[in-house]
């Protein structure tokens, strides 16, 4: 009798669910791949790398200048009055703090500009994914991070990336110089 109830339960409740799932068309997108291999993403990465190198050179020059000032200040310690030394020391410390603040602000500005550009790529990737889903009549699109096992045929990453590369071949990091 128990077996019969289980059979009826399975027939009434599980069969329609599995039938509906069988008719659902699904696509999978590897978002990490799109965010690293698309033309816009590669362009952003190169720009970011160039800006970071320039930034590091600028910081290095400022640090060297501050080190030179510190050495000069230390060497003058005994040859100038205490008041003059304290004034120079205060000026040096003020410049040191100001330089540190400027470096942090510039670094933060670069990261914010980069994040804003990545958000543009993500928005365009969403549009490209929607267009591919419409063309293929997909009812559901998942990121590959949400899929444990999936057939290779479900992967629409290449199509999404082609569309993204066409619609957004290049992107500039704005607001940083």
Secondary structure, DSSP 8 states (H G I E B T S, - for coil): -HHHHHHHHIIIIIHHHHHHHHT--EEEE-HHHHHHHSHHHHHHHHHHHHHHHHHHHHHHHHHHHHHHHHHHHHHHTTTS-HHHHHHHHHHHHHHHHHHHHHHHHHHHHHHHHHHHHHHHHHHHHHHHHHHHHHHHT-SEEEEGGG-SS--GGGB-HHHHHHHHHHH-S-----S--
